[in-house]
Amino acid sequence: MMAPLYFDFRSKAVILILTMVLVAFATANITIYMLLGILAVYLIVQGFGRAALKMGAVALAAGGLKYLSAGQGLTVFIPDMFLFIITRIMLMLMAACPFMGMPPGEAVAVFKKIHAPDTFALPVTFMLRFLPTVKEEFAGVFAALYLRGLLSLKHPLKALEYIIVPVMLRASRISDELAASAEARGIANPGIHTCRREVIFARRDVILSALGVLTAVSLLLLERRGI
């Protein structure tokens, strides 16, 4: 089995930005599904095969429902715009997935190396640690509610309240704890920041960035020609 490839933070950022551009401008189904396949391969080579399968399946399901409804949606509960948005959200999540598994310390080292302003670098670093933590909190809340029998489709508003309130309270506490932890580790220190992993824009990162730009331009040209 091939070992997962590891790419630099900056090359991953290039892929994320290009995906944002394509999601914003692409409307043809062929463009969207080609992008979906390319992002699935992008995740698989980095060892995120399970995430690629899950998000790809959701995107394909939304696209399939959109096709079956002939662009009219499925009643007022699943309008066509909802299916349109779900597909594009899945594409964005697939492009952002490699970021979520990155150590925050590596992001700090990269930002320091490229002399990024702290007003941009610090929020991004906190986000990389905050989102996976909140995801774990959601899982804990769902497990607790399930054990207590409080998750019920008969009372959706109450179930939503039982989910949102504890998650919001935990998220507020987590944000304070993460900020204090980062400050204690010297994240705002203007000195030199080191990282266990060598931060270098290697040849594979150059190839990935070049392929990403070439693919994005090709897909946009297909979109413009209406293929």
PyMOL commands that set and color helices and strands:
alter all, ss='L'
color gray80, all
select helices_A, chain A and resi 9-25+29-44+49-68+80-100+104-113+118-148+156-184+203-225
alter helices_A, ss='H'
color red, helices_A
deselect
rebuild
show_as cartoon
